[in-house]
Amino acid sequence: MTALTPQQMALVKATAPVFAEHGATITTHFYKRMFNAHPELKNLFNQTHQQSGSQPETLARAVYAYAANIDNLGVLGDAVAHIAHKHASLNIRPEHYPIVGRHLLGAVVDVLGDAVDQPTLDAWTVAYGQLAQILIGAEAKLYDAAPWSGLRPFKVIRKQVESAEITSFYLAPADGAPAGGFEPGQYVSVTRFVERLGVDQPRQYSLSDAPHGRWLRISVKRETGRDEVQPGHVSNLMHDGVEEGAIVHVSAPMGEFTLDRGKTTPVVLMSGGVGITPMVSMLATLLAARSERAVTFVHACRDARVHAFRDWLRRTAAEHPNLKHAVFYERVDASDRAGIDYDFEGRIDIGRIEEAVLLPDADYYLCGPVAFMREQRDALLARGVDEARIHTEIFGSGML
């Protein structure tokens, strides 16, 4: 790997603001350019995120962060880990990086034209090569540790409706071998052919049960989509087209948002909507290990109709004295039973549950919409919780 010279490093850092101003334009053009030359790569990318613009915007922010911190890459450690896990889940391999680099740098020239001189382009070329090697190295370690390589066929042995929006799929290896292990909080990619798009499409779903090797469970929310641009292609295919006995192809579990099973201190699990799925896995894992850790399970959803795992949580709390739980409904119907179906009306308000949530040396795991996680994180920080004890899961476009 060619090392950046001090002069090249300075050039990259000096031109980083270009990505703050023109980044989305560059990355949008990059994806169009790359897919025109290599249409087979559409199978690796969420085309809904392409159409909505979220993938190009995410890539632009990531490139800017890399360039702005080119002289202090240590601060990007968490971001690199997040990206590497996403890439490994999508089966991104070293041979993909030269293709990406060629078209990303080509897009920079196409968009900026004469504003990019040769020394600047040379500096960005070396910088991209450096980033590629960092990610390739991180991904190689994940592949080496994974229970299988690439996509593995699994058979749907059970399909269970959990709420009006969420359905669980129990997946057993099609060859009868063990399902393999994972860390609670991790996710897998599932691919389905989307006829409307003409390509396979990967989607990442959290594993929603304890690891035991017999099968894997994912719990999929039906995404109706806000418009024609984001129609929820794969989730609808899963709900309507995948029945018991069907074969689906699944990646090895990945993800750095995982329960620290080595600790004995309290655990607070806070979720919004479908963010409940990795929390169920974490709680089920603690219970299966007969952990004596104090656990508080806090969940928010719109109403009883969309409250997944409601009966399971109620039974589990009744059987385990070290588990406390609090459920918030934004909307309460006359038929909802206060104290049984839900505990509080409205959005999560930590001020109403401080005694159950603010525990000494607790670790806090947050999963749900970004705004939800930001709100809960800020509320915890305002009450003196150490930032290092707050862990969040953000599903979204990775960087390639």
C-alpha positions in Angstrom: 0.0 0.0 0.0 1.4 3.4 -1.0 1.6 5.7 1.9 0.3 9.2 1.8 3.0 11.9 1.8 2.6 14.8 4.2 1.8 17.0 1.2 -0.9 14.6 -0.1 -2.4 14.4 3.4 -2.6 18.1 3.5 -4.3 18.2 0.1 -6.9 15.6 1.1 -7.7 17.5 4.3 -7.8 20.8 2.5 -10.3 19.5 -0.1 -12.5 17.7 2.4 -15.0 20.6 2.5 -15.7 19.9 -1.1 -17.6 16.8 0.0 -19.6 18.9 2.5 -20.7 21.1 -0.4 -20.8 18.8 -3.4 -20.6 15.3 -1.9 -24.2 14.1 -2.6 -23.9 15.2 -6.2 -20.6 13.4 -6.6 -21.8 10.2 -4.9 -25.1 10.1 -6.8 -23.2 10.3 -10.1 -20.7 7.7 -8.8 -23.5 5.1 -8.3 -25.0 5.8 -11.7 -21.7 5.5 -13.3 -20.7 2.3 -11.5 -24.0 0.6 -12.1 -23.9 1.4 -15.8 -20.5 -0.2 -16.0 -21.2 -3.1 -13.6 -25.0 -3.7 -13.4 -24.3 -7.0 -11.5 -23.4 -4.9 -8.5 -27.0 -3.8 -8.1 -27.5 -7.1 -6.3 -25.3 -5.9 -3.5 -26.9 -2.5 -2.9 -30.3 -1.6 -1.6 -31.9 0.0 -4.6 -34.6 1.7 -2.5 -31.8 3.6 -0.7 -30.4 4.5 -4.1 -33.7 5.9 -5.4 -34.4 7.8 -2.2 -30.9 9.3 -2.1 -30.1 8.1 1.4 -27.2 5.8 0.2 -25.4 8.6 -1.8 -25.9 11.0 1.1 -24.5 8.5 3.6 -21.5 7.8 1.4 -20.8 11.5 1.0 -20.8 12.0 4.8 -18.5 9.1 5.3 -16.0 10.3 2.6 -16.0 13.7 4.2 -15.4 12.3 7.7 -12.5 10.2 6.3 -10.9 13.2 4.5 -11.4 15.6 7.4 -9.7 13.1 9.8 -7.1 11.8 7.4 -4.4 12.9 9.9 -6.1 11.2 12.8 -7.8 8.1 11.7 -8.0 6.7 15.2 -11.2 8.7 15.8 -12.9 6.8 13.0 -12.5 3.4 14.7 -16.1 2.9 15.5 -17.2 4.0 12.0 -14.8 1.6 10.4 -16.1 -1.3 12.5 -19.7 -0.4 11.6 -18.9 -0.2 7.9 -16.9 -3.4 7.9 -19.8 -5.4 9.6 -22.2 -4.0 7.0 -19.9 -4.9 4.1 -19.3 -8.4 5.5 -23.0 -9.0 5.8 -23.4 -8.0 2.1 -20.4 -10.2 1.1 -18.3 -7.3 -0.2 -14.9 -8.7 -1.2 -11.5 -7.2 -2.0 -12.1 -7.4 -5.7 -14.9 -4.9 -5.4 -12.7 -2.1 -4.1 -10.8 -1.3 -7.3 -14.1 -0.9 -9.2 -15.5 1.4 -6.6 -12.3 3.5 -6.5 -12.2 3.9 -10.2 -15.7 5.1 -10.5 -15.7 7.2 -7.3 -12.6 9.1 -8.4 -14.0 9.3 -11.9 -17.2 10.9 -10.5 -15.1 13.5 -8.7 -13.5 14.5 -12.0 -16.8 14.4 -13.9 -18.6 16.7 -11.4 -15.8 19.0 -10.4 -13.9 19.2 -13.7 -11.0 21.6 -13.9 -11.4 22.3 -10.2 -9.5 19.1 -9.5 -5.8 19.3 -10.5 -3.6 16.3 -10.9 -1.7 16.5 -7.6 -5.1 16.6 -5.8 -6.4 13.6 -7.8 -3.2 11.7 -7.1 -3.6 12.4 -3.3 -7.2 11.2 -3.3 -6.2 8.1 -5.2 -3.7 7.2 -2.6 -6.1 8.1 0.2 -8.8 5.8 -1.3 -6.3 3.0 -1.5 -5.4 3.4 2.1 -9.1 3.4 3.1 -9.7 0.3 1.0 -6.9 -1.6 2.7 -8.2 -0.6 6.2 -11.6 -2.0 5.4 -10.4 -5.1 3.6 -8.3 -5.9 6.6 -11.2 -5.4 9.0 -13.6 -7.4 6.8 -11.1 -10.3 6.5 -11.1 -10.8 10.2 -14.9 -10.9 10.2 -15.0 -13.4 7.4 -12.4 -15.6 9.2 -14.5 -15.6 12.4 -17.9 -16.1 10.6 -19.7 -19.5 11.0 -20.1 -19.7 7.2 -19.1 -17.9 4.1 -21.4 -16.1 1.6 -25.1 -16.9 1.4 -26.3 -20.1 3.0 -29.7 -21.7 2.2 -32.1 -21.9 5.2 -35.6 -23.4 5.3 -38.5 -21.6 6.9 -39.7 -24.1 9.5 -42.2 -21.8 11.2 -43.8 -18.5 10.4 -45.5 -16.6 13.3 -47.4 -13.3 13.3 -46.2 -11.2 16.2 -48.2 -8.0 15.6 -50.1 -6.2 12.8 -46.8 -5.3 11.3 -44.2 -7.8 12.4 -43.9 -11.5 11.5 -41.2 -13.9 12.7 -39.5 -16.4 10.5 -37.8 -19.4 12.1 -34.9 -20.5 9.8 -33.2 -23.9 10.0 -30.2 -24.8 7.7 -31.4 -26.6 4.6 -28.7 -29.2 4.9 -29.7 -30.2 8.5 -26.4 -28.9 10.0 -26.3 -26.7 13.1 -27.4 -23.1 12.6 -24.2 -21.7 14.1 -23.8 -19.2 16.8 -24.0 -15.4 17.0 -23.9 -12.6 19.5 -27.2 -11.2 20.8 -27.8 -8.0 18.9 -26.4 -9.1 15.6 -28.2 -9.2 12.3 -28.2 -11.3 9.1 -28.8 -10.3 5.5 -31.6 -12.1 3.6 -31.8 -11.8 -0.2 -34.9 -12.0 -2.3 -35.3 -11.5 -6.0 -37.4 -8.4 -6.7 -39.1 -8.8 -10.0 -40.0 -5.1 -10.2 -36.4 -4.2 -10.0 -35.0 -7.2 -11.9 -32.3 -7.9 -9.3 -31.7 -9.7 -6.0 -32.0 -7.4 -3.0 -30.4 -7.8 0.4 -32.1 -6.6 3.6 -30.6 -6.8 7.1 -32.7 -8.1 9.9 -31.8 -8.4 13.6 -31.8 -11.9 15.1 -34.6 -12.0 17.6 -33.9 -14.9 19.9 -31.1 -16.4 22.0 -28.4 -18.3 20.1 -28.8 -22.0 20.6 -27.7 -23.6 17.2 -31.0 -25.2 16.3 -32.4 -22.4 14.2 -32.3 -18.6 13.7 -35.2 -16.3 14.1 -35.7 -13.0 12.4 -38.8 -10.8 12.9 -39.6 -8.7 9.9 -41.7 -5.5 9.9 -43.8 -5.0 6.8 -42.7 -1.7 5.3 -45.6 -0.3 3.4 -43.5 2.6 2.1 -44.2 6.3 2.1 -44.5 6.4 -1.7 -43.5 4.7 -4.9 -39.8 5.4 -4.2 -39.8 3.4 -1.0 -42.3 0.6 -1.3 -40.8 -1.9 1.1 -40.0 -4.4 -1.6 -38.4 -7.2 0.4 -40.4 -7.0 3.6 -43.6 -7.4 1.6 -42.1 -10.3 -0.3 -41.3 -11.9 3.0 -44.7 -11.4 4.5 -46.7 -12.3 1.5 -44.5 -14.7 -0.5 -42.4 -16.7 2.0 -44.3 -19.5 3.7 -43.2 -22.5 5.8 -41.1 -24.8 3.7 -39.6 -22.0 1.6 -35.9 -21.6 1.1 -34.2 -18.2 1.8 -30.5 -17.4 1.5 -28.9 -15.9 4.5 -25.5 -14.3 5.3 -23.5 -15.1 8.4 -24.4 -13.0 11.5 -22.7 -9.6 11.7 -22.9 -6.4 13.7 -21.0 -4.7 16.5 -24.1 -3.7 18.5 -23.9 -6.7 20.9 -24.6 -7.5 24.5 -21.5 -7.7 26.7 -22.2 -11.1 28.2 -19.1 -11.0 30.4 -20.4 -8.3 32.7 -22.5 -8.8 35.9 -23.8 -5.2 36.1 -27.4 -4.2 35.3 -28.7 -4.0 31.8 -31.3 -1.5 30.5 -32.8 -2.4 27.1 -34.7 0.5 25.4 -36.5 0.1 22.1 -38.9 1.8 19.8 -41.1 0.0 17.2 -39.3 -2.8 15.4 -36.2 -1.9 17.4 -37.5 -4.4 19.9 -36.1 -7.3 17.9 -32.4 -7.2 19.1 -33.6 -6.4 22.6 -35.6 -9.6 22.7 -32.5 -11.5 21.6 -30.5 -9.9 24.4 -33.1 -10.5 27.0 -33.7 -14.1 25.9 -29.9 -14.7 26.0 -29.7 -13.5 29.6 -32.6 -15.6 30.7 -31.2 -18.7 28.9 -27.9 -18.3 30.8 -29.9 -17.9 34.1 -28.2 -14.6 34.6 -28.8 -12.8 37.9 -28.1 -9.4 36.4 -30.8 -6.8 37.0 -32.6 -6.1 33.7 -35.0 -3.3 32.8 -36.9 -3.7 29.5 -38.4 -0.5 28.2 -40.4 -0.4 24.9 -42.4 2.2 23.1 -44.8 1.6 20.2 -47.8 3.3 18.6 -50.5 1.1 20.1 -51.5 -2.4 21.1 -52.1 -3.4 17.5 -48.4 -3.1 16.6 -47.0 -4.2 20.0 -44.9 -7.3 19.1 -43.9 -9.9 21.7 -46.4 -8.5 24.2 -47.5 -11.8 25.7 -44.0 -13.2 25.8 -42.7 -10.1 27.7 -45.6 -10.3 30.2 -45.0 -14.0 30.9 -41.2 -13.5 31.1 -41.5 -10.7 33.6 -43.8 -12.7 35.8 -41.3 -15.6 35.9 -38.1 -13.6 36.5 -37.9 -11.4 39.6 -34.7 -9.7 38.3 -36.6 -8.3 35.3 -38.6 -5.1 35.3 -40.4 -3.7 32.3 -42.2 -0.6 31.2 -44.3 -0.2 28.0 -45.4 3.1 26.5 -48.2 3.4 24.0 -48.6 6.6 22.0 -52.3 5.9 21.5 -54.4 4.0 24.0 -57.7 2.3 23.1 -60.6 1.7 25.4 -59.9 -2.0 25.2 -56.3 -1.7 26.2 -55.6 -2.9 29.8 -53.5 -0.4 31.8 -50.8 -2.2 33.7 -51.2 -5.4 31.6 -50.9 -4.4 27.9 -49.1 -1.1 28.7 -47.8 0.9 31.6 -47.8 4.5 30.3 -49.5 6.6 27.7 -47.3 8.8 25.4 -43.7 8.6 24.3 -41.0 7.2 26.5 -40.2 9.7 29.3 -37.3 8.6 31.4 -38.4 11.0 34.1 -41.4 8.7 34.7 -39.3 5.6 35.2 -36.0 6.8 36.7 -36.1 4.3 39.5 -36.2 1.4 37.1 -33.8 2.9 34.6 -31.1 4.8 36.5 -29.2 1.9 37.9 -25.5 1.9 39.2 -23.0 0.9 36.6 -25.8 -0.1 34.1 -25.2 -0.5 30.4 -27.9 0.9 28.2 -28.8 -0.5 24.8 -30.9 1.6 22.5 -32.6 0.6 19.3 -35.3 2.3 17.2 -35.7 5.3 14.9 -32.7 7.6 15.0 -34.7 10.4 16.6 -35.9 8.0 19.3 -32.3 6.9 20.1 -31.0 10.5 20.1 -33.8 11.6 22.5 -33.2 8.7 24.9 -29.4 9.1 24.7 -29.7 12.8 25.5 -32.0 12.1 28.4 -29.6 9.6 29.9 -26.6 11.9 29.5 -28.5 14.7 31.1 -28.9 12.5 34.2 -25.2 11.8 34.4 -25.0 8.4 32.7 -21.5 7.8 31.3 -21.6 8.0 27.5 -19.4 4.9 27.3 -22.3 2.9 28.8 -24.8 3.9 26.1 -24.8 1.7 23.1 -26.9 2.3 19.9 -27.9 0.4 16.8 -28.3 2.4 13.6 -29.6 0.5 10.6 -28.8 2.3 7.4 -26.6 2.5 4.4 -23.0 1.5 4.9 -20.1 2.9 2.9 -18.3 1.2 0.1 
